[in-house]
Amino acid sequence: MRDWVVERLEGCDRQVTDLGQPRNNEQWLAELESEEAEALADLREYLRRAVFIYLNRHREDLNHLDRGELEHLAEDMVQDSLLQILDKLDTFRGDSKFTTWAYRFVINAAAGELRLHRWRSISIEVLSGEGEGPAFAFVGDERAPEPERVAARNQILALLYRIIEQDLTELQRRALISVHFQGVPVTVLAEQLESNPNSVYKLLHDARRKLKKGLEREHYSEADVLAIFS
C-alpha cells in the first residue's frame, strides 16, 4: 500500500464515518457474523464513501468522469469487496480499528481493479506491434506522475512492445499478453490453448527470459524498468 494511503487511513475514518451508533471492533465482528442488516448496510455505506473519496480526490486519471459516473464505479467496486470482507472476517486480528482494516482492503481492491482495467484497455494490435504506440500515463496506485516520468514510461513500454513483437513466438506473445497485460488466469488460458497450466508457465518463463535479453540488448536492466514504474 502506498504511503499516502496509509497516512490518510485515520483521516478517511473521520470523513466517511457517521453511520449511526458507533461500534467497537468486537461489535462490528459480532453483528457482521450474525448478518445483522443494519451492520451490513452501515459497512456498505462506509465502504462506498471511502471508495468515492479515493476515486474523486486521489485518482487524477479519472478526472474525465462526472460525479454520477464515479458514484456508479464506487458502487460496483464496493459490492465485490463487501462480499470478500465478510468472507475474511476471521483474518481480522484487531491490530487496528475494524473500519481502518476494511478501508485498507477496499482501497487495495479498487486500485487493483483500476490497474487491471487500464491494461485490458490496451488493444492487442498495439501490443503486437500492428498499431501505434500508446501515449498514456501509466496508472499506478498514486496520483498522476510528472510529465518526465510519463515520457520515460511510455518509452519503456514502446521498447517492450517492440521486443514482444520481434523476439517472442506467437504462443509466447499470447501467453504474456493474456496473463500479464489482460489479467487472464493461467488456468483459463490453458483451457483456451487446449493445454495445461505447466505448459503455460513454461511459455511465460521463456517469454520473460526473452524480454530480459531484449532489454539487456538495449542496455536496460530489469531494475531500470522497475525503477521507472515504481
Backbone hydrogen bonds, N-H to C=O, Kabsch-Sander energy under -0.5 kcal/mol:
donor,donor_aa,acceptor,acceptor_aa,energy
5,V,2,R,-0.8
6,V,2,R,-1.8
7,E,3,D,-2.6
8,R,4,W,-0.7
8,R,5,V,-0.8
9,L,6,V,-1.3
12,C,8,R,-2.9
13,D,9,L,-1.9
14,R,10,E,-1.8
15,Q,11,G,-1.7
16,V,12,C,-2.8
17,T,13,D,-1.9
28,W,24,N,-2.3
29,L,25,N,-2.4
30,A,26,E,-2.5
31,E,27,Q,-2.6
32,L,28,W,-2.5
33,E,29,L,-2.7
34,S,30,A,-1.4
35,E,32,L,-1.2
36,E,31,E,-2.8
40,L,36,E,-2.3
41,A,37,A,-2.5
42,D,38,E,-2.6
43,L,39,A,-2.6
44,R,40,L,-2.3
45,E,41,A,-2.3
46,Y,42,D,-2.5
47,L,43,L,-2.7
48,R,44,R,-2.4
49,R,45,E,-2.4
50,A,46,Y,-2.3
51,V,47,L,-2.7
52,F,48,R,-2.3
53,I,49,R,-2.5
54,Y,50,A,-2.1
55,L,51,V,-2.9
56,N,52,F,-2.9
57,R,53,I,-2.7
58,H,53,I,-0.5
58,H,54,Y,-1.7
59,R,55,L,-0.5
62,L,59,R,-2.0
63,N,60,E,-1.5
65,L,62,L,-2.1
70,L,66,D,-2.2
71,E,67,R,-2.6
72,H,68,G,-2.2
73,L,69,E,-2.3
74,A,70,L,-2.6
75,E,71,E,-2.3
76,D,72,H,-2.0
77,M,73,L,-2.1
78,V,74,A,-2.4
79,Q,75,E,-1.9
80,D,76,D,-1.1
81,S,77,M,-1.8
82,L,78,V,-3.0
83,L,79,Q,-1.4
84,Q,80,D,-1.8
85,I,81,S,-2.8
86,L,82,L,-2.4
87,D,83,L,-1.5
88,K,84,Q,-1.0
88,K,85,I,-0.8
89,L,86,L,-0.7
91,T,88,K,-2.2
92,F,89,L,-1.5
101,W,97,K,-2.2
102,A,98,F,-2.7
103,Y,99,T,-2.5
104,R,100,T,-2.6
105,F,101,W,-2.0
106,V,102,A,-2.5
107,I,103,Y,-2.5
108,N,104,R,-2.0
109,A,105,F,-2.1
110,A,106,V,-2.4
111,A,107,I,-2.7
112,G,108,N,-2.2
113,E,109,A,-2.3
114,L,110,A,-2.3
115,R,111,A,-2.2
116,L,112,G,-2.4
117,H,113,E,-2.4
118,R,114,L,-2.1
119,W,115,R,-1.9
120,R,116,L,-2.4
121,S,117,H,-1.4
122,I,119,W,-1.2
127,L,123,S,-2.0
128,S,124,I,-2.1
129,G,126,V,-1.3
130,E,125,E,-2.4
131,G,125,E,-1.3
140,G,138,F,-0.6
149,R,146,E,-0.7
150,V,146,E,-2.0
151,A,147,P,-2.6
152,A,148,E,-2.0
153,R,149,R,-2.7
154,N,150,V,-2.6
155,Q,151,A,-2.0
156,I,152,A,-2.1
157,L,153,R,-2.7
158,A,154,N,-2.4
159,L,155,Q,-1.8
160,L,156,I,-2.6
161,Y,157,L,-2.7
162,R,158,A,-1.9
163,I,159,L,-2.3
164,I,160,L,-2.6
165,E,161,Y,-2.1
166,Q,162,R,-2.4
167,D,163,I,-2.8
168,L,163,I,-0.7
168,L,164,I,-0.9
173,R,169,T,-2.7
174,R,170,E,-2.3
175,A,171,L,-2.5
176,L,172,Q,-2.6
177,I,173,R,-2.7
178,S,174,R,-2.5
179,V,175,A,-2.4
180,H,176,L,-2.2
181,F,176,L,-0.7
181,F,177,I,-1.3
182,Q,177,I,-1.6
184,V,178,S,-3.0
189,L,185,P,-2.4
190,A,186,V,-2.5
191,E,187,T,-1.6
192,Q,188,V,-2.2
193,L,189,L,-2.3
194,E,191,E,-1.1
195,S,190,A,-3.4
199,S,196,N,-0.6
200,V,196,N,-1.7
201,Y,197,P,-2.7
202,K,198,N,-1.9
203,L,199,S,-2.1
204,L,200,V,-2.6
205,H,201,Y,-2.5
206,D,202,K,-2.4
207,A,203,L,-2.4
208,R,204,L,-2.6
209,R,205,H,-2.0
210,K,206,D,-2.1
211,L,207,A,-2.2
212,K,208,R,-2.4
213,K,209,R,-2.1
214,G,210,K,-2.6
215,L,211,L,-2.5
216,E,212,K,-2.4
217,R,213,K,-2.2
218,E,214,G,-1.1
219,H,216,E,-1.6
220,Y,215,L,-3.2
225,V,221,S,-1.7
226,L,222,E,-2.6
227,A,223,A,-2.2
228,I,224,D,-1.6
229,F,225,V,-1.6
230,S,226,L,-0.6
230,S,227,A,-0.6
